[in-house]
């Protein structure tokens, strides 16, 4: 184990030792430990996890007397990490070829990246990658062929589900690690995503990298017994005044509508109106860049002040309005290649003239999407 490791791999386990063994075996197979460190956090397991962790050469096991929940367990591992980078890995993941090289390549491409996460076979937030396989052996073969570093598959996101949370260790500490209030785990990922962005960092989905995920091995029990999803959802809403599910996901129907109207061009001016925290315009921006636009200028316009903070994290300009006169004053006749109006459009056109908005701000060859 290196005295000054490059990467700290933090594996968190609560029971399910056989699944944990698959995770560790895959990590040791596909991940160099020379120059890195392996931290194994036993989160109060009652099975043979302790004995198993103690048996692994070069590892640094940490045994927590009782289960403190996934976010607090990862915080324990984070506090012990000495590496430049940190990878937070749940025991229900199976690592694959080139996963580490791909994530390092991605995060080192931009100093403003906060954390990156790969895709998986079982994950929400449009991070699912469907590879054909009938066994874990076939899965590894398919993953080896798939996991070729490709920056066109990197996508900036409002929120990330950390199949693996890969970050600079000091950056994770800078934002305070996970919020212990999300003790069940749910919405802790949403919360840490928002805090990274609000600290000025980007979240990147590394769609060029596939990891196998067994599914919610432990959180499913909490969801059934403790109603943890709804409890955690309310904690998030109380903290931010935002419903991360209802207001933080992109509208993929609008993204599909954009695709049918896209004409490749190097520079795109884009106005997004009433798009909550900005998930849909960010998906638009990603599509533009993946399909020929090297310069995308995004102006976000909202009539709700609670969204301003998050819109500023993804927009070149963020403007607040209450009346059509406010819009005219702030935009002053600018023309945009695309105007996206996501929420509240029927109410808007009852008060204002749609043609006035389009005539005033849409370029002659532009597209209005709602």
Secondary structure, DSSP 8 states (H G I E B T S, - for coil): --TT-SEEEEEEE-S-HHHHHHHHHHHHHHS--TTSEEEEEEES-SSSHHHHHHTSTTEEEEEESS---HHHHHHHHHHH--SSEEEEEETTEE--TTHHHHHHHHHTT-TTEEEEEEEESS-STT-B-----SSHHHHHHHHHHH----GGGEEEES----SSEEEEHHHHHHTTSS-TT-TTSTTHHHHHHHHHHHTT-EEEEEEEEEEEE---TTHHHHHHHH-HHHHHHHHHHHHHS--HHHHSS--HHHHHHHHTT----SEEEEEEES-TTSHHHHHHHHHHHHTT-SEEEEEEEES-GGGHHHHHTT-SEEEE-SSHHHHHHHHTT--EEEEEE-SSHHHHHHHS-HHHHHHHHEEEEEEEE-
